[in-house]
């Protein structure tokens, strides 16, 4: 249940990810894999409190950095984000879940331009 006012930052810890579309796939494939595969996987595996997915459709400045996607993944606590057991699941599932996330993200985003903040 939401306990903060509209316009106030969502409480918790945020992982901000900026990324480019994977070379060699078309734009519709990029969006389909991101929205219909990765988003549901993230929501299933991670203890997310808030998830904002932003598609960048147009470059409006000549600033050199350009990203096709911006995602905010928020958890309630630092431990939920930084502790692999809390972020990826029970000990017997961690490696399987990490591999699933890696395989999925590798299908649509370019790891060379990935920025995690």
HELIX and SHEET records of a PDB file:
HELIX    1   1 UNK A   27  UNK A   33  1                                   7    
HELIX    2   2 UNK A   34  UNK A   38  3                                   5    
HELIX    3   3 UNK A   39  UNK A   45  1                                   7    
HELIX    4   4 UNK A   78  UNK A   82  1                                   5    
HELIX    5   5 UNK A   84  UNK A   88  1                                   5    
HELIX    6   6 UNK A   94  UNK A  106  1                                  13    
SHEET    1   A 4 UNK A  50  UNK A  55  0                                        
SHEET    2   A 4 UNK A  69  UNK A  75 -1                                        
SHEET    3   A 4 UNK A  13  UNK A  21 -1                                        
SHEET    4   A 4 UNK A 109  UNK A 116 -1                                        
END                                                                             
